[in-house]
Amino acid sequence: MRLKTTYMGLELKNPLVPSASPMSREVDTVKKLEDAGAPAIIMYSLFEEQIHHEANELDHFLSHGTDSFAEALSYFPEPEDFSRGPDEYLEHLQKLKSAVDIPVIASLNGISIGGWIDYAHKMETAGADGLELNVYYLPTDLKRTSESVENLYVEILKAVKGKVHIPVSMKLSPYFSSL
């Protein structure tokens, strides 16, 4: 049976691609997926919101209680509990690229056009074979038209495609306005 296909311009030996999930957090697990026949892997998502949250959390720990007892050290997060944001993700992407022979597709969930562009470029530079944009916009303004929501998605896609030279896909919510 011939299962060969093309996804995002990438030649794949079959269409069964493990999607973005915690399975891509461990290099050994990704190797096992490759050995089991996975033709590519989509990494877990990098969330721009999480990066901002972690930066604010570190700032809180560094400044909170500065007027307290001078020797209080419990305000600092434990090093193993503190994520280094996008650097950790990009390093993991590079490790996966050197460990497997299948395409590695990075996944990005951003909140700002600048964030989408910046992180997409960093992922491409780190070696991603493709990029999945995980756009999930909650239209809370009841006066906003479905067309303006859809245009936001198109703007994000155009901005990212204008910055990177790797294939880009866009993941849509099942609750998207025109589906």
C-alpha positions as CSV (number, residue, x, y, z in Angstrom):
1,M,0.0,0.0,0.0
2,R,1.3,3.4,-1.0
3,L,0.9,6.0,1.8
4,K,3.4,8.6,0.7
5,T,2.1,12.1,0.8
6,T,3.0,15.8,0.9
7,Y,2.2,18.0,3.9
8,M,3.3,21.7,4.0
9,G,5.5,20.9,1.0
10,L,7.3,18.2,3.0
11,E,7.5,14.7,1.5
12,L,6.2,12.2,4.1
13,K,6.2,8.4,3.9
14,N,2.7,8.4,5.4
15,P,0.1,10.9,6.6
16,L,0.1,9.9,10.3
17,V,1.9,12.8,11.9
18,P,1.9,13.0,15.8
19,S,0.4,16.4,16.6
20,A,1.6,19.0,19.1
21,S,1.6,17.3,22.5
22,P,3.8,16.5,25.5
23,M,5.2,13.4,23.6
24,S,7.6,15.8,21.9
25,R,9.1,17.0,25.2
26,E,11.5,14.0,25.4
27,V,14.1,13.3,22.7
28,D,13.8,9.5,23.4
29,T,10.1,9.6,22.9
30,V,10.4,11.3,19.6
31,K,13.0,8.7,18.5
32,K,10.6,6.0,19.4
33,L,7.9,7.7,17.4
34,E,10.2,7.9,14.4
35,D,11.1,4.2,14.9
36,A,7.4,3.4,15.0
37,G,6.9,5.1,11.6
38,A,6.1,8.7,12.3
39,P,7.1,10.6,9.2
40,A,7.4,13.9,11.0
41,I,6.8,15.4,14.5
42,I,5.0,18.5,15.5
43,M,6.5,19.9,18.7
44,Y,4.5,21.0,21.7
45,S,3.5,24.7,21.4
46,L,5.5,27.6,22.6
47,F,3.1,30.0,24.2
48,E,4.0,33.7,24.0
49,E,1.6,34.3,27.0
50,Q,3.6,31.8,29.1
51,I,6.9,33.6,28.3
52,H,5.4,36.9,29.4
53,H,3.9,35.4,32.5
54,E,7.3,33.7,33.5
55,A,9.2,37.0,32.9
56,N,6.7,38.9,35.1
57,E,6.9,36.1,37.7
58,L,10.7,36.4,37.9
59,D,10.4,40.1,38.2
60,H,8.0,39.6,41.1
61,F,10.3,37.3,42.9
62,L,13.3,39.6,42.4
63,S,11.5,42.7,43.6
64,H,8.9,41.4,46.1
65,G,10.1,41.7,49.7
66,T,13.1,43.8,48.9
67,D,12.4,45.9,51.9
68,S,12.2,42.9,54.1
69,F,14.8,41.1,56.1
70,A,18.1,41.3,54.1
71,E,18.9,37.7,54.4
72,A,15.6,36.3,53.2
73,L,16.3,34.0,50.2
74,S,13.0,32.2,50.0
75,Y,11.6,34.7,47.6
76,F,13.6,33.3,44.7
77,P,12.1,30.4,42.6
78,E,13.9,27.1,42.7
79,P,16.2,26.9,39.6
80,E,14.7,23.7,38.4
81,D,11.2,25.1,38.6
82,F,12.0,28.2,36.5
83,S,11.6,27.9,32.8
84,R,13.9,29.9,30.6
85,G,11.2,30.8,28.1
86,P,11.9,30.5,24.4
87,D,15.5,29.6,24.8
88,E,14.6,26.2,26.4
89,Y,12.2,25.5,23.5
90,L,14.7,26.5,20.8
91,E,17.4,24.3,22.4
92,H,15.0,21.4,22.5
93,L,14.2,22.0,18.9
94,Q,17.9,21.8,18.0
95,K,18.3,18.6,20.0
96,L,15.4,17.0,18.2
97,K,16.8,18.0,14.8
98,S,20.1,16.4,15.5
99,A,18.5,13.3,17.0
100,V,16.0,12.3,14.3
101,D,15.9,12.1,10.5
102,I,12.3,13.2,10.2
103,P,11.0,16.7,9.7
104,V,10.5,18.6,13.0
105,I,7.7,21.1,12.8
106,A,7.7,23.8,15.6
107,S,4.3,25.0,17.0
108,L,3.7,28.6,18.1
109,N,0.8,30.2,20.0
110,G,1.3,33.9,20.0
111,I,-0.7,36.9,21.2
112,S,0.9,39.8,19.3
113,I,2.0,40.3,15.6
114,G,5.5,41.1,16.9
115,G,5.6,38.0,19.0
116,W,4.4,35.8,16.1
117,I,7.1,37.2,13.8
118,D,9.9,37.2,16.4
119,Y,9.4,33.7,17.6
120,A,8.7,32.3,14.2
121,H,12.0,33.6,12.9
122,K,13.8,32.2,16.0
123,M,12.2,28.8,15.3
124,E,13.3,28.8,11.7
125,T,16.9,29.8,12.7
126,A,16.9,27.0,15.3
127,G,16.3,24.5,12.4
128,A,12.5,23.9,12.3
129,D,11.5,22.3,9.0
130,G,8.1,23.9,9.2
131,L,5.9,26.0,11.6
132,E,2.4,25.4,12.9
133,L,0.6,28.6,14.0
134,N,-1.8,27.8,16.7
135,V,-4.2,30.7,16.6
136,Y,-6.9,30.8,19.2
137,Y,-8.6,34.2,19.3
138,L,-11.7,34.6,21.5
139,P,-13.9,37.2,20.0
140,T,-15.3,38.9,23.1
141,D,-16.4,42.1,21.4
142,L,-19.9,41.3,20.2
143,K,-19.7,44.2,17.7
144,R,-16.8,42.6,15.9
145,T,-17.7,41.0,12.6
146,S,-16.7,37.5,11.7
147,E,-14.9,39.0,8.7
148,S,-12.7,41.1,11.0
149,V,-11.8,38.0,13.0
150,E,-10.9,36.1,9.9
151,N,-8.8,39.0,8.7
152,L,-6.8,38.9,11.9
153,Y,-5.9,35.3,11.1
154,V,-4.9,36.3,7.6
155,E,-2.8,39.2,8.9
156,I,-0.9,36.9,11.3
157,L,-0.3,34.4,8.5
158,K,0.9,37.1,6.1
159,A,3.2,38.6,8.7
160,V,4.8,35.3,9.6
161,K,5.1,34.2,6.0
162,G,6.8,37.5,5.2
163,K,9.5,36.7,7.8
164,V,10.2,33.0,7.4
165,H,11.1,30.8,4.5
166,I,9.9,27.5,5.9
167,P,6.4,26.0,5.3
168,V,3.7,27.4,7.6
169,S,0.4,25.9,8.5
170,M,-2.4,27.4,10.6
171,K,-4.3,25.4,13.1
172,L,-8.0,26.5,13.3
173,S,-10.3,26.1,16.2
174,P,-13.4,23.9,15.6
175,Y,-15.4,27.0,16.6
176,F,-14.0,29.1,13.9
177,S,-16.5,31.7,12.5
178,S,-16.9,30.3,9.0
179,L,-16.7,26.5,9.6
